[in-house]
């Protein structure tokens, strides 16, 4: 760590305060960058080295122009790694450097202790460099255009993973060698010949035979159960060249690495903001820095009607939890109290707030965090509403003040990071080796034009026609792409055609 002496002095001071407050973090290595290098690293997602791709260059151009016009300024970046790497902007004033350092130690504590990050690769900086080297070798051998085009297809599918799969332990079914032979016809009850039609009615036997045929068909479907990790399924079963499998594997590995950050954006940023405000206001601020600190902190937690600020929501929820558990404003007795004045003045002096904060930080993601701790009192105090866009007024306007609607909309936005649930349900559709995907509709229609382009990229990897069943404008639809043309059919018509082919 080659920090200038004055920054290293600040680092030791802030680190000491973080430890005194009980934060438990990976060691943090700070590097000082000028704004050009900072934008370059930011374009790479915070990593010094990534595989070559046009999207990184496009992001760099956007950041550079935005910075030059005064539209943004990057104050901090930190990487989930052991040790953590964080970047300081060279031109920042000392008060900003202290804010950034305190914020970074909060992030590092969160990365180390939150359960969502427990399965992530803690040496991802080295892994990213390995990915870059491998993809450059592929480009040298198979041309830049071919590899970059294939990366484009893979990146359009990077959200089609199952972020919960690292925590699922799957056991293989044990084969004890005593599997029963499959029955191909319904069992008949024993009877005399003259009683056969009465004991075993032909209509009943026909119905049972039909059910058995359907069950046998389902058992032979591939996959046997719907698969949420579409990338893994393609990796295992698509007819890919060796280098294509490696590229798809790299995209999938990085998607899983970044997934917890999407699952904990509110918690993670709120936690870091809570601790930088705590350390700065109680320990690290000098009198001459108060105004600058207040100005920069207020910008971080500013409210924007119709837009969610994760820094503000996370910070305020942590503060509310700390206050409630310090005063005992939880549990059966408090929940059943209907006296509004008594609830406002409630204080059992339990002092459990800090302990509760560290527990919440360890166990929750954004969805469970909001579901468990966003209360009606909190929503009223902080004026949370649901919004909708008014075309006539050309602005976001308040749609509802109902707490249940507010919480439901917020949870809906956070579920699966706002991405659709897409499942592989049949990889041998109509016995033709075609891939059938199903959109599990959760209240929001797919963007059909985007869905078609995504199907095009799935087909490029699968090499056979692909289909996607979804619900749009209240009716079931099946979108298809055969490698040349897009088509669309009503779900009912497709189901009828499927039945006729069985």
LUMTOR-98272 format. One record per residue (C-alpha): residue number from 1; residue in one letter; z, y, x. Coordinates in pm, whole numbers, plus 50000, padded with zeros to 5 digits. Example, Ala and Ser with C-alpha at 12.3 -4.5 7.8 and 13.67 -1.06 7.14 Angstrom:
<atoms>
<atom 1,A,<50780,49550,51230>> <atom 2,S,<50714,49894,51367>> 
</atoms>
This chain:
<atoms>
<atom 1,X,<50000,50000,50000>> <atom 2,X,<49876,50313,50179>> <atom 3,X,<49997,50587,49947>> <atom 4,X,<50043,50938,50083>> <atom 5,X,<50407,51004,50172>> <atom 6,X,<50475,51233,49874>> <atom 7,X,<50331,50978,49625>> <atom 8,X,<50516,50689,49783>> <atom 9,X,<50837,50886,49746>> <atom 10,X,<50765,50935,49376>> <atom 11,X,<50675,50566,49341>> <atom 12,X,<51009,50454,49487>> <atom 13,X,<51194,50694,49257>> <atom 14,X,<51015,50581,48937>> <atom 15,X,<51038,50214,49033>> <atom 16,X,<51414,50249,49083>> <atom 17,X,<51454,50407,48739>> <atom 18,X,<51247,50129,48578>> <atom 19,X,<51465,49862,48736>> <atom 20,X,<51782,50045,48628>> <atom 21,X,<51660,50035,48267>> <atom 22,X,<51614,49659,48287>> <atom 23,X,<51236,49637,48317>> <atom 24,X,<51116,49314,48480>> <atom 25,X,<50767,49363,48621>> <atom 26,X,<50519,49224,48868>> <atom 27,X,<50510,49419,49190>> <atom 28,X,<50268,49710,49147>> <atom 29,X,<50015,49821,49407>> <atom 30,X,<49896,50178,49350>> <atom 31,X,<49567,50309,49484>> <atom 32,X,<49453,50672,49482>> <atom 33,X,<49092,50735,49374>> <atom 34,X,<48877,51042,49329>> <atom 35,X,<48726,51097,48984>> <atom 36,X,<48390,50939,49078>> <atom 37,X,<48546,50617,49205>> <atom 38,X,<48789,50620,48910>> <atom 39,X,<48495,50629,48666>> <atom 40,X,<48326,50349,48859>> <atom 41,X,<48635,50126,48837>> <atom 42,X,<48683,50219,48470>> <atom 43,X,<48323,50117,48398>> <atom 44,X,<48410,49775,48541>> <atom 45,X,<48703,49746,48300>> <atom 46,X,<48956,49838,48570>> <atom 47,X,<48834,49590,48831>> <atom 48,X,<48700,49690,49173>> <atom 49,X,<48428,49422,49158>> <atom 50,X,<48236,49272,48864>> <atom 51,X,<47910,49086,48825>> <atom 52,X,<47601,49310,48816>> <atom 53,X,<47488,49407,48468>> <atom 54,X,<47327,49712,48309>> <atom 55,X,<47617,49771,48065>> <atom 56,X,<47848,49866,48354>> <atom 57,X,<47600,50125,48474>> <atom 58,X,<47562,50263,48123>> <atom 59,X,<47940,50291,48089>> <atom 60,X,<47962,50468,48424>> <atom 61,X,<47702,50724,48318>> <atom 62,X,<47888,50785,47992>> <atom 63,X,<48224,50832,48167>> <atom 64,X,<48080,51058,48436>> <atom 65,X,<47906,51289,48189>> <atom 66,X,<48211,51294,47962>> <atom 67,X,<48437,51388,48253>> <atom 68,X,<48195,51655,48380>> <atom 69,X,<48192,51821,48037>> <atom 70,X,<48571,51810,48007>> <atom 71,X,<48569,51560,47719>> <atom 72,X,<48800,51309,47881>> <atom 73,X,<49018,51247,48182>> <atom 74,X,<49141,50906,48294>> <atom 75,X,<49508,50927,48386>> <atom 76,X,<49587,50563,48450>> <atom 77,X,<49446,50213,48470>> <atom 78,X,<49646,49898,48534>> <atom 79,X,<49538,49536,48567>> <atom 80,X,<49717,49227,48438>> <atom 81,X,<49749,49055,48773>> <atom 82,X,<50025,48940,49008>> <atom 83,X,<50066,49173,49186>> <atom 84,X,<49954,49438,48937>> <atom 85,X,<49697,49688,49062>> <atom 86,X,<49704,50041,48925>> <atom 87,X,<49505,50354,49002>> <atom 88,X,<49612,50715,49039>> <atom 89,X,<49366,51001,49004>> <atom 90,X,<49364,51201,49326>> <atom 91,X,<49364,51544,49161>> <atom 92,X,<49656,51480,48923>> <atom 93,X,<49959,51704,48951>> <atom 94,X,<50290,51542,49062>> <atom 95,X,<50424,51539,48705>> <atom 96,X,<50115,51348,48593>> <atom 97,X,<50151,51100,48876>> <atom 98,X,<50511,51033,48772>> <atom 99,X,<50408,50983,48406>> <atom 100,X,<50136,50741,48515>> <atom 101,X,<50370,50544,48740>> <atom 102,X,<50634,50511,48469>> <atom 103,X,<50364,50412,48217>> <atom 104,X,<50226,50150,48457>> <atom 105,X,<50566,49989,48515>> <atom 106,X,<50599,49957,48138>> <atom 107,X,<50260,49781,48119>> <atom 108,X,<50347,49552,48409>> <atom 109,X,<50672,49450,48237>> <atom 110,X,<50476,49377,47919>> <atom 111,X,<50210,49172,48101>> <atom 112,X,<50477,48962,48272>> <atom 113,X,<50697,48895,47972>> <atom 114,X,<50495,48903,47648>> <atom 115,X,<50410,48554,47527>> <atom 116,X,<50048,48643,47450>> <atom 117,X,<49983,48692,47824>> <atom 118,X,<50168,48380,47937>> <atom 119,X,<49849,48170,47963>> <atom 120,X,<49635,48433,48138>> <atom 121,X,<49512,48404,48495>> <atom 122,X,<49745,48612,48714>> <atom 123,X,<49492,48617,49001>> <atom 124,X,<49207,48758,48797>> <atom 125,X,<49103,49017,49057>> <atom 126,X,<49006,48731,49290>> <atom 127,X,<48846,48541,49004>> <atom 128,X,<48635,48843,48901>> <atom 129,X,<48509,48870,49259>> <atom 130,X,<48418,48499,49255>> <atom 131,X,<48234,48547,48925>> <atom 132,X,<48038,48837,49075>> <atom 133,X,<47938,48633,49381>> <atom 134,X,<47824,48336,49174>> <atom 135,X,<47613,48547,48938>> <atom 136,X,<47451,48728,49230>> <atom 137,X,<47349,48389,49373>> <atom 138,X,<47197,48293,49038>> <atom 139,X,<47003,48621,49034>> <atom 140,X,<46866,48554,49381>> <atom 141,X,<46750,48209,49276>> <atom 142,X,<46639,48263,48913>> <atom 143,X,<46551,48640,48918>> <atom 144,X,<46761,48931,48800>> <atom 145,X,<46573,48957,48470>> <atom 146,X,<46629,48595,48367>> <atom 147,X,<47000,48596,48447>> <atom 148,X,<47065,48940,48300>> <atom 149,X,<46883,48850,47979>> <atom 150,X,<47094,48536,47945>> <atom 151,X,<47411,48737,48011>> <atom 152,X,<47305,48971,47728>> <atom 153,X,<47287,48675,47490>> <atom 154,X,<47627,48543,47601>> <atom 155,X,<47797,48883,47578>> <atom 156,X,<47687,48924,47217>> <atom 157,X,<47889,48608,47141>> <atom 158,X,<48198,48677,47353>> <atom 159,X,<48412,48741,47043>> <atom 160,X,<48343,48390,46909>> <atom 161,X,<48648,48229,47069>> <atom 162,X,<48981,48102,46938>> <atom 163,X,<49248,48323,47102>> <atom 164,X,<49520,48082,46988>> <atom 165,X,<49368,47774,47153>> <atom 166,X,<49548,47817,47490>> <atom 167,X,<49874,47756,47303>> <atom 168,X,<49758,47446,47111>> <atom 169,X,<49842,47105,47259>> <atom 170,X,<49593,46847,47141>> <atom 171,X,<49652,46474,47182>> <atom 172,X,<49380,46214,47178>> <atom 173,X,<49404,45959,46899>> <atom 174,X,<49521,45630,47047>> <atom 175,X,<49295,45332,46997>> <atom 176,X,<49516,45023,46976>> <atom 177,X,<49222,44790,46929>> <atom 178,X,<49312,44707,46571>> <atom 179,X,<49080,44942,46385>> <atom 180,X,<48985,44805,46048>> <atom 181,X,<48623,44735,45971>> <atom 182,X,<48462,45005,45763>> <atom 183,X,<48411,44910,45400>> <atom 184,X,<48059,44973,45275>> <atom 185,X,<48107,44880,44909>> <atom 186,X,<48389,44939,44660>> <atom 187,X,<48635,44653,44614>> <atom 188,X,<48600,44443,44301>> <atom 189,X,<48898,44303,44117>> <atom 190,X,<48891,43923,44079>> <atom 191,X,<48786,43809,43735>> <atom 192,X,<48605,43539,43548>> <atom 193,X,<48231,43588,43527>> <atom 194,X,<48239,43662,43156>> <atom 195,X,<48505,43933,43213>> <atom 196,X,<48339,44096,43517>> <atom 197,X,<48180,44389,43335>> <atom 198,X,<48508,44461,43162>> <atom 199,X,<48734,44434,43472>> <atom 200,X,<48479,44600,43706>> <atom 201,X,<48274,44842,43491>> <atom 202,X,<47936,44923,43653>> <atom 203,X,<47985,45297,43592>> <atom 204,X,<48318,45289,43775>> <atom 205,X,<48173,45093,44069>> <atom 206,X,<47881,45336,44091>> <atom 207,X,<48118,45633,44098>> <atom 208,X,<48332,45470,44370>> <atom 209,X,<48023,45388,44576>> <atom 210,X,<47914,45752,44558>> <atom 211,X,<48255,45870,44676>> <atom 212,X,<48251,45623,44966>> <atom 213,X,<47904,45738,45071>> <atom 214,X,<48019,46099,45070>> <atom 215,X,<48332,46014,45270>> <atom 216,X,<48124,45818,45522>> <atom 217,X,<47884,46110,45553>> <atom 218,X,<48171,46351,45616>> <atom 219,X,<48323,46118,45875>> <atom 220,X,<47996,46108,46066>> <atom 221,X,<47950,46484,46062>> <atom 222,X,<47955,46648,46397>> <atom 223,X,<48192,46810,46463>> <atom 224,X,<48437,46622,46241>> <atom 225,X,<48638,46942,46185>> <atom 226,X,<48526,47304,46190>> <atom 227,X,<48539,47455,46540>> <atom 228,X,<48644,47816,46588>> <atom 229,X,<48574,47833,46961>> <atom 230,X,<48198,47865,46926>> <atom 231,X,<48149,47941,47297>> <atom 232,X,<48328,47620,47398>> <atom 233,X,<48117,47419,47154>> <atom 234,X,<47796,47566,47294>> <atom 235,X,<47920,47509,47647>> <atom 236,X,<47987,47142,47572>> <atom 237,X,<47685,47058,47358>> <atom 238,X,<47399,47308,47401>> <atom 239,X,<47107,47195,47623>> <atom 240,X,<47171,47444,47902>> <atom 241,X,<47060,47448,48262>> <atom 242,X,<47335,47422,48519>> <atom 243,X,<47333,47793,48605>> <atom 244,X,<47332,47887,48237>> <atom 245,X,<47639,47671,48174>> <atom 246,X,<47817,47847,48460>> <atom 247,X,<47727,48192,48328>> <atom 248,X,<47841,48105,47976>> <atom 249,X,<48161,47961,48123>> <atom 250,X,<48224,48285,48312>> <atom 251,X,<48174,48497,47999>> <atom 252,X,<48408,48269,47803>> <atom 253,X,<48676,48271,48074>> <atom 254,X,<48674,48651,48087>> <atom 255,X,<48679,48674,47706>> <atom 256,X,<48996,48464,47697>> <atom 257,X,<49151,48672,47974>> <atom 258,X,<49095,48997,47784>> <atom 259,X,<49184,48857,47438>> <atom 260,X,<49564,48919,47463>> <atom 261,X,<49497,49285,47537>> <atom 262,X,<49315,49312,47206>> <atom 263,X,<49596,49125,47030>> <atom 264,X,<49869,49356,47165>> <atom 265,X,<49707,49700,47197>> <atom 266,X,<49967,49877,46979>> <atom 267,X,<50263,49694,47130>> <atom 268,X,<50146,49726,47490>> <atom 269,X,<50058,50095,47479>> <atom 270,X,<50363,50172,47268>> <atom 271,X,<50588,49991,47517>> <atom 272,X,<50444,50176,47817>> <atom 273,X,<50466,50509,47631>> <atom 274,X,<50826,50440,47526>> <atom 275,X,<50929,50378,47886>> <atom 276,X,<50740,50666,48043>> <atom 277,X,<50901,50902,47791>> <atom 278,X,<51244,50747,47851>> <atom 279,X,<51218,50760,48231>> <atom 280,X,<51069,51109,48240>> <atom 281,X,<51300,51281,47990>> <atom 282,X,<51622,51115,48104>> <atom 283,X,<51568,51070,48478>> <atom 284,X,<51259,51201,48652>> <atom 285,X,<51168,51544,48511>> <atom 286,X,<51244,51863,48700>> <atom 287,X,<51290,52193,48518>> <atom 288,X,<50953,52322,48637>> <atom 289,X,<50771,52014,48499>> <atom 290,X,<50902,52017,48141>> <atom 291,X,<50622,52222,47985>> <atom 292,X,<50343,52027,48156>> <atom 293,X,<50506,51697,48062>> <atom 294,X,<50547,51802,47697>> <atom 295,X,<50185,51913,47683>> <atom 296,X,<50045,51588,47825>> <atom 297,X,<50280,51358,47634>> <atom 298,X,<50205,51531,47304>> <atom 299,X,<49835,51476,47366>> <atom 300,X,<49898,51105,47415>> <atom 301,X,<50085,51061,47086>> <atom 302,X,<49886,51307,46874>> <atom 303,X,<49800,51206,46518>> <atom 304,X,<49440,51196,46397>> <atom 305,X,<49387,51165,46018>> <atom 306,X,<49199,50849,45936>> <atom 307,X,<49233,50710,46289>> <atom 308,X,<49501,50485,46432>> <atom 309,X,<49665,50605,46754>> <atom 310,X,<49816,50288,46910>> <atom 311,X,<50028,50492,47153>> <atom 312,X,<50197,50683,46871>> <atom 313,X,<50240,50395,46627>> <atom 314,X,<50377,50164,46894>> <atom 315,X,<50615,50427,47033>> <atom 316,X,<50752,50528,46694>> <atom 317,X,<50801,50169,46584>> <atom 318,X,<50994,50082,46901>> <atom 319,X,<51214,50390,46851>> <atom 320,X,<51271,50294,46488>> <atom 321,X,<51364,49937,46581>> <atom 322,X,<51607,50060,46846>> <atom 323,X,<51772,50299,46599>> <atom 324,X,<51796,50038,46322>> <atom 325,X,<51952,49771,46544>> <atom 326,X,<52190,50021,46701>> <atom 327,X,<52312,50121,46353>> <atom 328,X,<52291,49778,46189>> <atom 329,X,<52020,49887,45943>> <atom 330,X,<51892,49534,45891>> <atom 331,X,<51998,49212,45723>> <atom 332,X,<52088,49113,45367>> <atom 333,X,<52356,49378,45305>> <atom 334,X,<52133,49666,45413>> <atom 335,X,<51824,49532,45234>> <atom 336,X,<52012,49500,44905>> <atom 337,X,<52164,49849,44926>> <atom 338,X,<51997,50070,44662>> <atom 339,X,<52191,50390,44736>> <atom 340,X,<51943,50611,44924>> <atom 341,X,<52216,50832,45069>> <atom 342,X,<52414,50532,45193>> <atom 343,X,<52099,50393,45357>> <atom 344,X,<52032,50723,45535>> <atom 345,X,<52390,50745,45664>> <atom 346,X,<52424,50374,45743>> <atom 347,X,<52576,50317,46088>> <atom 348,X,<52765,50001,46185>> <atom 349,X,<52761,50108,46553>> <atom 350,X,<52635,49768,46668>> <atom 351,X,<52450,49897,46975>> <atom 352,X,<52196,49614,46968>> <atom 353,X,<51886,49833,46994>> <atom 354,X,<51792,49781,47359>> <atom 355,X,<51847,49405,47339>> <atom 356,X,<51629,49389,47028>> <atom 357,X,<51351,49585,47196>> <atom 358,X,<51324,49338,47481>> <atom 359,X,<51321,49049,47233>> <atom 360,X,<51042,49209,47028>> <atom 361,X,<50843,49283,47344>> <atom 362,X,<50862,48918,47444>> <atom 363,X,<50779,48741,47117>> <atom 364,X,<50531,48943,46912>> <atom 365,X,<50168,49048,46896>> <atom 366,X,<50036,49344,46697>> <atom 367,X,<49999,49154,46369>> <atom 368,X,<50349,49004,46370>> <atom 369,X,<50493,49330,46508>> <atom 370,X,<50354,49534,46218>> <atom 371,X,<50429,49266,45961>> <atom 372,X,<50793,49227,46067>> <atom 373,X,<50895,49583,46152>> <atom 374,X,<50679,49837,45969>> <atom 375,X,<50899,49925,45671>> <atom 376,X,<50841,50143,45368>> <atom 377,X,<51097,50394,45500>> <atom 378,X,<50904,50413,45827>> <atom 379,X,<50572,50468,45648>> <atom 380,X,<50720,50748,45434>> <atom 381,X,<50892,50917,45731>> <atom 382,X,<50578,50916,45945>> <atom 383,X,<50340,50986,45658>> <atom 384,X,<50119,50681,45684>> <atom 385,X,<49842,50659,45424>> <atom 386,X,<49524,50465,45364>> <atom 387,X,<49207,50665,45412>> <atom 388,X,<48850,50642,45296>> <atom 389,X,<48542,50840,45388>> <atom 390,X,<48430,51101,45133>> <atom 391,X,<48055,51149,45168>> <atom 392,X,<48053,51471,44969>> <atom 393,X,<48327,51631,45176>> <atom 394,X,<48194,51463,45493>> <atom 395,X,<48546,51371,45606>> <atom 396,X,<48822,51113,45581>> <atom 397,X,<49052,51165,45284>> <atom 398,X,<49376,51006,45169>> <atom 399,X,<49303,50711,44939>> <atom 400,X,<49654,50579,44872>> <atom 401,X,<50021,50637,44948>> <atom 402,X,<50121,50291,44825>> <atom 403,X,<50315,50112,45101>> <atom 404,X,<50178,49766,45025>> <atom 405,X,<49822,49897,45044>> <atom 406,X,<49898,50079,45371>> <atom 407,X,<50046,49771,45535>> <atom 408,X,<49776,49539,45403>> <atom 409,X,<49497,49760,45537>> <atom 410,X,<49664,49793,45875>> <atom 411,X,<49715,49418,45906>> <atom 412,X,<49357,49356,45796>> <atom 413,X,<49228,49586,46071>> <atom 414,X,<49432,49401,46332>> <atom 415,X,<49362,49042,46226>> <atom 416,X,<49126,48879,46478>> <atom 417,X,<49082,49226,46638>> <atom 418,X,<48864,49324,46343>> <atom 419,X,<48609,49056,46436>> <atom 420,X,<48472,48809,46177>> <atom 421,X,<48589,48448,46169>> <atom 422,X,<48287,48231,46255>> <atom 423,X,<48316,47851,46266>> <atom 424,X,<48085,47570,46374>> <atom 425,X,<48077,47336,46074>> <atom 426,X,<47773,47113,46140>> <atom 427,X,<47580,47059,46464>> <atom 428,X,<47339,46808,46313>> <atom 429,X,<47251,46994,45999>> <atom 430,X,<47018,46795,45771>> <atom 431,X,<47005,46537,46051>> <atom 432,X,<46772,46764,46250>> <atom 433,X,<47002,46877,46532>> <atom 434,X,<47024,47223,46377>> <atom 435,X,<47343,47429,46405>> <atom 436,X,<47523,47544,46092>> <atom 437,X,<47786,47818,46120>> <atom 438,X,<48019,47939,45848>> <atom 439,X,<48166,48287,45810>> <atom 440,X,<48520,48264,45673>> <atom 441,X,<48512,48568,45450>> <atom 442,X,<48831,48775,45473>> <atom 443,X,<48736,49059,45240>> <atom 444,X,<48475,49238,45451>> <atom 445,X,<48104,49157,45451>> <atom 446,X,<47916,49101,45774>> <atom 447,X,<47668,49361,45891>> <atom 448,X,<47356,49161,45813>> <atom 449,X,<47137,49323,46079>> <atom 450,X,<47399,49249,46343>> <atom 451,X,<47440,48894,46212>> <atom 452,X,<47067,48832,46245>> <atom 453,X,<47063,48949,46607>> <atom 454,X,<47366,48733,46682>> <atom 455,X,<47189,48433,46528>> <atom 456,X,<46891,48504,46751>> <atom 457,X,<47117,48479,47057>> <atom 458,X,<47290,48163,46932>> <atom 459,X,<46949,48003,46879>> <atom 460,X,<46845,48103,47228>> <atom 461,X,<47137,47900,47363>> <atom 462,X,<47116,47610,47111>> <atom 463,X,<46732,47584,47126>> <atom 464,X,<46716,47451,46770>> <atom 465,X,<46723,47646,46440>> <atom 466,X,<47059,47798,46351>> <atom 467,X,<47207,47893,46015>> <atom 468,X,<47498,48111,45907>> <atom 469,X,<47662,48088,45565>> <atom 470,X,<47834,48406,45452>> <atom 471,X,<47925,48613,45149>> <atom 472,X,<47755,48948,45104>> <atom 473,X,<47770,49180,44804>> <atom 474,X,<47955,48913,44609>> <atom 475,X,<47705,48632,44649>> <atom 476,X,<47675,48344,44894>> <atom 477,X,<47390,48369,45142>> <atom 478,X,<47262,48153,45425>> <atom 479,X,<47089,48338,45708>> <atom 480,X,<46863,48134,45933>> <atom 481,X,<46664,48180,46253>> <atom 482,X,<46425,47914,46381>> <atom 483,X,<46332,48077,46711>> <atom 484,X,<46048,48283,46564>> <atom 485,X,<46136,48407,46218>> <atom 486,X,<46445,48506,46023>> <atom 487,X,<46491,48376,45669>> <atom 488,X,<46753,48400,45399>> <atom 489,X,<46846,48184,45101>> <atom 490,X,<47108,48171,44829>> <atom 491,X,<47400,47939,44915>> <atom 492,X,<47369,47756,44586>> <atom 493,X,<47002,47680,44650>> <atom 494,X,<47082,47553,44998>> <atom 495,X,<47364,47334,44867>> <atom 496,X,<47131,47189,44603>> <atom 497,X,<46865,47115,44863>> <atom 498,X,<47126,46950,45089>> <atom 499,X,<47242,46729,44804>> <atom 500,X,<46888,46617,44730>> <atom 501,X,<46834,46508,45091>> <atom 502,X,<47143,46284,45096>> 
</atoms>
